[in-house]
């Protein structure tokens, strides 16, 4: 791997678009912006801000690699993406880069959650993704946090203070949102509602994981990986220890760069 090459990775998702700038195996900088209704504008904004943060110009980039659900949409000027990488491949490569002992990554994102199993080189072996009914869990989490009047991080911290086991026994995220709001109207303690939301989401992810063997070590990626309450429930439900990688929301963008670098050698 040529350590002098500077490559940008873009993970263009349903909710957020992430950009990371790397030189070889060194992460120089990164930035996240809402995707909104214009994936191209979001990708360019994230990339430009990431470059500005590290004092690097667009012309110094050897390549720009995109992944995520809208990865093909950003293959247009002024971005001129060099190549694209499927999100499953990028997730596996990124998780392996961040933890060389890992063999499974569970990615809990804004609109989808999925699990990837990979080999000792980070090459994808198997993948499983949530069914349609469980779409939007991350959006659901953000919506509930706003309804409570908290940030996502604050809601996660509040959930850890729960003293009562409250369940949201509904399969659909939309119906679960209504039930969570109803619980608050009934006077249920906010910490208990926050914990119930975290548990509900963990149950959906754990249910998906039953369809694929989870090979150790297991790591968690995605923006919701930063919720200690969710991770606590997930570990308990799948009965295995899990850890959160550094920069969990940038795993896809990092993996896109690593996939590109590997193809150049």
C-alpha positions as CSV (number, residue, x, y, z in Angstrom):
1,X,0.0,0.0,0.0
2,X,1.3,3.4,-1.0
3,X,1.3,5.4,2.2
4,X,1.6,8.6,0.1
5,X,-1.7,8.3,-1.6
6,X,-4.6,10.3,-0.1
7,X,-8.0,8.7,-0.7
8,X,-11.5,9.9,0.3
9,X,-14.3,7.5,1.3
10,X,-18.0,8.5,1.1
11,X,-20.7,6.5,2.8
12,X,-24.0,7.9,1.4
13,X,-26.8,6.6,3.5
14,X,-30.5,7.2,3.9
15,X,-30.1,9.5,6.9
16,X,-26.5,10.7,7.0
17,X,-23.6,11.0,4.6
18,X,-20.1,10.4,6.0
19,X,-16.8,11.4,4.5
20,X,-13.4,10.2,5.6
21,X,-9.9,11.2,4.4
22,X,-7.1,8.6,4.6
23,X,-3.4,8.4,3.7
24,X,-2.6,4.7,3.6
25,X,-3.8,3.3,6.9
26,X,-3.9,6.7,8.6
27,X,-7.2,8.4,9.1
28,X,-6.6,12.1,8.6
29,X,-10.1,13.5,9.0
30,X,-13.8,12.9,8.7
31,X,-17.2,14.6,8.6
32,X,-20.9,13.7,8.8
33,X,-23.8,15.7,7.3
34,X,-27.5,14.9,6.9
35,X,-28.3,13.3,3.5
36,X,-31.6,15.1,3.2
37,X,-33.2,15.0,-0.3
38,X,-30.0,15.7,-2.3
39,X,-27.4,12.9,-1.9
40,X,-25.0,14.6,-4.3
41,X,-25.0,17.9,-2.4
42,X,-24.6,16.0,0.9
43,X,-21.7,14.0,-0.4
44,X,-19.9,17.1,-1.7
45,X,-20.5,19.0,1.5
46,X,-19.2,16.2,3.7
47,X,-16.2,15.8,1.5
48,X,-15.4,19.5,1.4
49,X,-15.7,19.9,5.1
50,X,-13.5,16.8,5.8
51,X,-10.9,18.2,3.4
52,X,-11.0,21.6,5.0
53,X,-10.6,20.2,8.4
54,X,-7.2,18.6,7.5
55,X,-6.0,21.3,5.1
56,X,-6.1,19.2,2.0
57,X,-7.3,20.3,-1.4
58,X,-9.5,18.2,-3.7
59,X,-6.7,18.0,-6.2
60,X,-4.4,16.2,-3.8
61,X,-6.8,13.2,-3.7
62,X,-5.7,10.1,-5.6
63,X,-9.3,8.8,-5.6
64,X,-12.8,9.1,-4.2
65,X,-14.7,5.9,-3.3
66,X,-18.4,5.8,-2.5
67,X,-20.5,3.2,-0.7
68,X,-23.9,3.2,0.9
69,X,-27.4,3.0,-0.5
70,X,-26.9,6.1,-2.7
71,X,-23.4,5.3,-3.7
72,X,-24.2,5.3,-7.5
73,X,-26.0,8.6,-7.3
74,X,-22.9,10.5,-6.5
75,X,-20.9,9.3,-9.5
76,X,-21.5,12.7,-11.2
77,X,-19.6,16.0,-11.5
78,X,-18.3,17.8,-9.5
79,X,-17.6,14.7,-7.3
80,X,-16.4,12.4,-10.1
81,X,-16.3,9.3,-7.8
82,X,-13.5,7.0,-8.9
83,X,-15.3,3.7,-8.0
84,X,-18.0,2.3,-5.8
85,X,-18.0,-0.4,-3.2
86,X,-21.1,-2.4,-2.0
87,X,-22.0,-1.4,1.6
88,X,-21.6,-5.0,2.8
89,X,-18.1,-5.3,1.5
90,X,-17.2,-1.8,2.8
91,X,-18.6,-2.6,6.3
92,X,-16.5,-5.8,6.5
93,X,-13.3,-4.1,5.4
94,X,-13.9,-1.2,7.7
95,X,-14.6,-3.2,10.7
96,X,-11.6,-5.5,10.1
97,X,-9.4,-2.4,9.6
98,X,-10.5,-1.0,13.0
99,X,-10.3,-4.4,14.8
100,X,-8.1,-7.0,13.2
101,X,-9.4,-9.7,15.6
102,X,-13.0,-9.2,14.6
103,X,-14.9,-11.6,12.3
104,X,-18.4,-10.3,12.5
105,X,-19.7,-6.7,12.4
106,X,-23.3,-5.7,13.3
107,X,-24.1,-2.4,11.7
108,X,-27.0,-0.5,13.2
109,X,-27.8,2.4,11.0
110,X,-30.5,5.0,10.5
111,X,-32.7,3.0,8.1
112,X,-31.2,-0.5,8.1
113,X,-29.4,-2.9,10.3
114,X,-27.3,-5.8,9.0
115,X,-24.6,-8.2,10.1
116,X,-21.5,-9.3,8.1
117,X,-19.2,-12.3,8.6
118,X,-15.7,-12.0,7.1
119,X,-12.4,-13.9,7.0
120,X,-8.9,-13.2,8.5
121,X,-8.3,-10.7,5.7
122,X,-11.6,-8.8,6.0
123,X,-13.1,-10.4,2.9
124,X,-16.9,-10.8,3.1
125,X,-18.2,-14.3,3.6
126,X,-21.8,-13.9,4.6
127,X,-24.4,-11.2,5.2
128,X,-27.9,-10.8,6.7
129,X,-30.1,-7.7,6.7
130,X,-33.3,-6.7,8.5
131,X,-36.6,-7.4,6.9
132,X,-38.7,-4.5,5.6
133,X,-40.9,-4.3,8.8
134,X,-37.8,-3.4,10.8
135,X,-36.7,-0.6,8.5
136,X,-36.1,2.8,10.0
137,X,-35.0,1.8,13.5
138,X,-32.4,4.6,13.7
139,X,-34.9,7.2,12.5
140,X,-37.4,5.8,15.1
141,X,-34.8,6.2,17.9
142,X,-34.1,9.8,16.9
143,X,-37.8,10.6,16.7
144,X,-38.4,9.2,20.2
145,X,-35.4,11.2,21.6
146,X,-36.9,14.4,20.1
147,X,-40.3,13.6,21.5
148,X,-38.8,13.2,25.0
149,X,-36.8,16.4,24.5
150,X,-33.4,14.8,24.5
151,X,-30.5,14.2,22.2
152,X,-29.8,10.6,21.2
153,X,-26.8,10.5,23.5
154,X,-28.8,11.9,26.4
155,X,-31.6,9.4,25.9
156,X,-29.0,6.6,25.9
157,X,-27.5,7.8,29.1
158,X,-31.0,8.2,30.7
159,X,-31.9,4.6,29.7
160,X,-29.0,3.3,31.9
161,X,-30.7,4.9,34.9
162,X,-33.9,2.9,34.4
163,X,-35.2,1.0,37.5
164,X,-38.3,-0.7,35.9
165,X,-38.6,-3.2,33.1
166,X,-41.0,-1.8,30.6
167,X,-41.6,-3.5,27.3
168,X,-42.7,-2.3,23.9
169,X,-44.2,-5.6,22.6
170,X,-44.9,-4.6,18.9
171,X,-43.1,-5.7,15.8
172,X,-43.3,-2.5,13.7
173,X,-41.2,0.5,14.5
174,X,-44.0,2.9,13.6
175,X,-46.4,1.2,16.1
176,X,-43.6,1.1,18.7
177,X,-43.2,4.8,18.4
178,X,-46.9,5.3,19.2
179,X,-46.7,3.0,22.1
180,X,-43.6,4.7,23.5
181,X,-45.4,8.1,23.4
182,X,-48.5,6.5,25.0
183,X,-46.4,5.2,27.9
184,X,-45.1,8.7,28.5
185,X,-48.6,10.0,28.5
186,X,-49.5,7.4,31.1
187,X,-46.8,8.8,33.4
188,X,-44.2,6.1,33.0
189,X,-40.8,7.4,34.0
190,X,-38.8,8.8,31.1
191,X,-35.8,6.7,31.9
192,X,-37.9,3.5,31.8
193,X,-39.3,4.5,28.4
194,X,-35.9,5.3,27.1
195,X,-34.7,1.9,28.2
196,X,-37.7,0.2,26.7
197,X,-36.9,1.9,23.4
198,X,-33.3,0.7,23.5
199,X,-34.5,-2.9,24.4
200,X,-37.0,-2.9,21.6
201,X,-34.4,-1.9,19.0
202,X,-31.9,-4.5,20.4
203,X,-34.6,-7.2,20.1
204,X,-35.1,-6.4,16.4
205,X,-31.3,-6.6,15.7
206,X,-30.9,-9.8,17.8
207,X,-33.8,-11.4,15.9
208,X,-32.0,-10.7,12.6
209,X,-28.8,-12.2,14.0
210,X,-30.4,-15.6,14.5
211,X,-30.3,-16.2,10.8
212,X,-26.5,-16.2,10.6
213,X,-23.8,-17.6,12.9
214,X,-22.0,-14.9,14.8
215,X,-18.3,-15.6,14.7
216,X,-16.2,-14.0,17.4
217,X,-15.0,-11.4,17.8
218,X,-18.2,-9.4,17.3
219,X,-18.1,-5.7,16.9
220,X,-20.8,-3.1,16.4
221,X,-20.8,-0.2,13.9
222,X,-23.2,2.5,12.9
223,X,-24.3,5.6,14.6
224,X,-26.4,3.7,17.2
225,X,-23.4,1.8,18.3
226,X,-22.7,4.8,20.5
227,X,-25.7,3.9,22.7
228,X,-24.4,2.0,25.7
229,X,-27.9,1.0,26.7
230,X,-28.6,-0.5,23.3
231,X,-25.2,-2.4,23.3
232,X,-25.9,-3.7,26.8
233,X,-29.3,-5.2,25.7
234,X,-27.9,-6.5,22.4
235,X,-25.1,-8.4,24.2
236,X,-27.5,-9.9,26.6
237,X,-30.0,-11.0,23.9
238,X,-27.4,-12.7,21.6
239,X,-25.6,-14.0,24.7
240,X,-22.2,-13.0,23.4
241,X,-19.8,-10.2,24.2
242,X,-19.7,-7.4,21.7
243,X,-17.5,-4.3,21.5
244,X,-17.9,-1.0,19.7
245,X,-15.2,-0.1,17.1
246,X,-13.6,3.4,17.1
247,X,-15.5,5.9,14.9
248,X,-18.4,3.4,14.5
249,X,-20.4,5.7,12.1
250,X,-17.5,5.8,9.7
251,X,-16.9,2.1,9.3
252,X,-18.4,2.1,5.8
253,X,-16.5,5.1,4.5
254,X,-13.2,3.7,6.0
255,X,-14.0,0.3,4.4
256,X,-14.6,1.9,1.0
257,X,-11.1,3.4,1.1
258,X,-9.5,0.1,2.2
259,X,-11.3,-1.8,-0.5
260,X,-10.0,0.7,-3.1
261,X,-6.5,0.5,-1.7
262,X,-6.5,-3.3,-1.8
263,X,-7.6,-3.2,-5.5
264,X,-4.6,-1.0,-6.3
265,X,-2.0,-3.5,-5.0
